[in-house]
Amino acid sequence: MNLADRITIDSEICHGKPTIRGLRYPVETILELLSSGMTTDQILADYEDLEREDVLAALDFARRLSQVKRIEPVSA
């Protein structure tokens, strides 16, 4: 399974937020756990239905969202 395929968006699940494999784990939650200092192994221990690739998919999703095109400043 491609990492991007692990992220699903369904208006019936978590109000349409991106989630992991249609489970009720928003990508946002996984990123918050990582940013709080939890390791992937700690997350997997706490959420047994998640897989290592799910955490990697959340990170990859965030990476893709952060890619912005360079915006030229507007001259007055």
C-alpha positions in Angstrom: 0.0 0.0 0.0 1.3 3.4 -1.0 1.7 5.8 2.0 -0.7 8.3 0.4 -3.3 5.6 0.2 -3.4 5.2 3.9 -4.8 8.7 4.3 -8.6 8.9 3.7 -11.1 11.7 3.8 -14.7 10.8 4.4 -17.3 13.3 5.4 -18.9 10.7 7.6 -15.7 10.1 9.7 -14.2 12.8 12.0 -16.2 15.6 10.2 -14.2 15.0 7.0 -10.8 15.5 8.5 -8.0 13.4 6.9 -7.7 10.1 8.9 -5.6 7.0 8.9 -7.1 4.2 6.8 -10.7 5.3 7.6 -10.2 4.7 11.3 -11.1 7.4 13.7 -7.6 8.6 14.1 -7.2 12.0 12.4 -3.8 12.7 10.9 -3.7 15.8 13.0 -3.8 13.7 16.2 -0.8 11.6 15.0 1.1 14.7 14.3 0.3 16.2 17.7 1.5 13.1 19.4 4.8 13.2 17.5 5.3 16.9 18.1 4.7 16.3 21.9 7.7 14.0 21.8 6.2 10.6 21.6 8.1 8.1 19.5 6.5 6.0 16.8 7.0 3.0 19.0 5.2 4.7 21.8 2.3 5.7 19.6 2.0 2.1 18.2 2.0 0.7 21.8 -0.9 3.1 22.8 -2.9 2.6 19.6 -2.6 -1.1 18.7 -4.6 -0.9 15.5 -2.1 1.5 13.9 0.9 0.4 11.9 4.3 2.0 11.5 3.4 2.9 7.9 0.4 4.8 9.2 2.6 7.1 11.2 4.9 7.5 8.2 1.9 8.3 6.1 0.8 11.1 8.5 4.3 12.6 8.3 4.3 12.3 4.5 0.9 14.0 4.4 2.2 16.9 6.5 5.2 17.2 4.2 3.1 17.4 1.1 0.9 20.1 2.7 3.9 22.1 3.7 5.2 22.3 0.1 4.3 25.7 -1.1 5.3 27.5 -4.2 7.5 30.5 -3.9 5.4 33.7 -4.0 7.0 36.7 -5.5 6.5 39.9 -3.5 4.2 42.4 -5.0 5.8 45.7 -6.0 4.0 48.9 -5.1 
